[in-house]
């Protein structure tokens, strides 16, 4: 299915005491570009996330934001520094005894002293954390890809409509082209008739001149190739592969043929059709810039 390079997906889940949020967004880009915002302590999952997204995306500028909050306090351990506490107690009792002060040391007062507690971060189970994050990320990617497919279908329908318009104009040019030669033949005949002032007109000369003119303005080859490109573009839009670059190439070739027809055109109606085709083709070019 055709995919746009514009997409968004977000999933939030609580797994194993962690509130995990994965948010993915993308815009069009000529190549695949990945950037992420992940808590520094979890940077080791970045490459795995990049590889996971690359399985589903071939082009576009991808931004991913990951938030991980430990809601059950499982990320820290608090330990009592017994040696420091004992040192404080002994020192305070010694001073109290020497100065004859009442010993009123309590636990609540002791814990206010510095270095009594050691707060340490619990080592992560990296494999478990990645399993949890990847579960959330996969759901976000599914939503993200779905949106790209939805947008891609809109682009496909719009391009098909414009492609059909161009095809219709090619048919009109093919109808008008022979008539252009006939009109030229008639004008040439009338001109020679006026010049010769009633004398017999050389029919062979008219045929020769018309043949030279017809060869000069002939666009048969261009319209045949243009028809082929139009057909290829239609077929590609039904492909399941990434086709953005291929579409861009075909549009360039279509533009080349249309320009050639325009340079040969000796008829105002054909010239107008060329202008209209170029306008529709430019709209297609703008649309395919956002196709993966």
C-alpha positions, 0 to 999 in steps of 0.5 A, spaced: 500 500 500 502 506 498 505 510 504 505 518 505 512 520 509 508 524 514 505 520 520 504 520 527 503 514 532 503 515 540 502 509 545 502 509 553 502 503 557 504 501 564 509 495 564 512 492 570 512 498 574 514 503 569 510 508 565 512 508 558 510 513 553 513 512 545 511 517 540 513 517 533 512 523 528 515 523 521 515 528 515 518 528 508 525 527 507 529 525 501 532 519 505 531 516 511 533 520 517 532 518 524 533 522 531 531 520 538 530 523 545 531 518 550 532 519 558 540 519 558 540 513 563 536 508 557 541 510 551 543 503 550 536 502 547 537 507 542 540 503 537 535 497 538 529 502 537 532 505 530 533 498 528 525 497 529 523 503 526 527 501 520 524 495 519 517 499 517 520 505 514 524 506 508 524 514 507 522 520 511 525 524 517 523 520 523 523 523 530 522 518 536 520 521 543 521 516 549 519 517 556 520 512 562 517 513 569 518 508 575 512 509 578 513 504 584 520 506 586 523 500 583 529 504 580 533 506 587 535 502 593 536 506 600 541 503 605 543 506 612 550 508 612 551 504 619 558 506 620 557 514 619 551 513 624 555 510 629 560 515 629 555 520 630 552 517 636 559 516 639 561 523 638 555 526 640 555 522 647 562 523 648 560 531 648 554 530 652 558 527 657 564 531 657 559 537 658 554 534 662 549 535 657 543 531 657 543 525 652 537 526 648 539 523 641 533 520 637 532 517 631 528 522 628 534 527 629 539 522 627 537 521 620 537 529 619 545 528 619 549 528 612 551 521 610 546 517 614 543 514 608 546 512 601 541 512 595 543 508 590 540 506 583 538 499 582 541 496 576 537 495 570 535 489 567 536 491 560 533 485 557 527 486 561 526 494 560 527 493 552 522 488 552 517 493 555 519 499 551 519 494 544 512 492 546 510 500 547 514 502 541 511 496 536 504 499 538 506 506 536 509 504 530 502 500 528 498 507 529 504 511 525 504 506 519 496 506 519 496 513 519 502 513 513 497 508 509 491 513 510 495 519 508 498 515 502 491 513 499 489 520 499 495 522 495 494 516 490 487 518 489 489 525 487 495 523 483 490 518 479 485 523 478 491 528 475 494 523 471 487 521 468 487 528 466 493 528 463 492 522 459 485 525 456 489 531 454 494 527 450 488 524 446 486 531 444 493 532 442 493 526 438 486 528 435 489 535 433 495 533 430 493 531 424 488 537 423 494 541 424 497 538 418 491 539 414 490 546 416 497 548 414 496 544 407 489 548 406 493 555 408 499 553 403 494 552 397 490 558 398 497 562 399 500 559 392 493 560 389 493 568 391 501 568 388 500 565 382 493 569 380 489 564 377 494 559 374 494 552 376 497 550 383 503 545 383 499 540 387 506 536 388 509 542 391 504 542 396 504 535 398 512 536 399 511 542 403 506 539 407 510 533 408 516 537 411 511 541 415 508 534 418 515 531 419 517 537 423 511 538 428 510 530 428 509 528 436 507 521 435 513 518 438 512 523 444 505 521 445 506 514 445 512 515 450 508 519 454 502 514 454 507 509 456 509 513 462 502 515 464 501 507 464 507 506 468 505 511 473 498 508 474 501 501 475 506 503 480 501 507 485 498 499 486 505 497 488 506 495 495 514 497 495 517 504 497 516 507 490 517 515 491 524 515 487 521 511 481 515 516 481 520 522 481 523 519 475 517 517 471 515 524 472 521 527 470 520 523 463 513 525 462 516 532 463 521 531 458 516 529 453 511 534 454 516 540 453 518 536 446 511 537 444 510 544 446 517 546 442 514 542 436 507 545 437 504 550 431 497 550 434 494 554 439 490 549 442 495 544 442 500 549 446 494 550 451 493 543 452 501 543 453 500 548 458 495 545 462 499 538 462 505 541 465 500 545 470 497 538 472 504 534 472 507 540 477 501 538 482 503 531 481 510 532 482 509 536 489 504 530 491 510 525 490 515 529 494 511 526 500 511 519 498 515 513 501 
